[in-house]
Amino acid sequence: PFAAVADHVPLPNAAPLTEVDAALAGRLDEATVRRIVALVPADWLGAGDGEPYVEFLLRRLAAPRGFVAEAERARGGARA
């Protein structure tokens, strides 16, 4: 959850987030996430490799993505 999303400045003007999520989430797969994390400098990752970050990002990509529903609810409230 990202409760502070309700305070996100462009939220009231955002496109329908569930539609954007459906169009974009499938564009990232595990191999792509691994390639991206591999580009992060080792000293930014701390001890060990980037595997904890890969796992975190893959969990965030897995459906259902609750933060999308939370943002959509906040967006609806922002327009009211």
C-alpha angles and dihedrals in degrees: 000000000000106000092176089066087091087068095050106127101222094040096102090057097042122123116250099295097209089059093047091047092051091050098046110030093070091056091073118071132173094267091053093048090051092050091050094048089048088062092060111101111255093236089059090057096056120212116359129008132306095269095111089055092048090052092047093050093046090052089051090052094050116101134279095050101195093189089066093056090045091052092047091052090049090047090053091050091047091057094048 
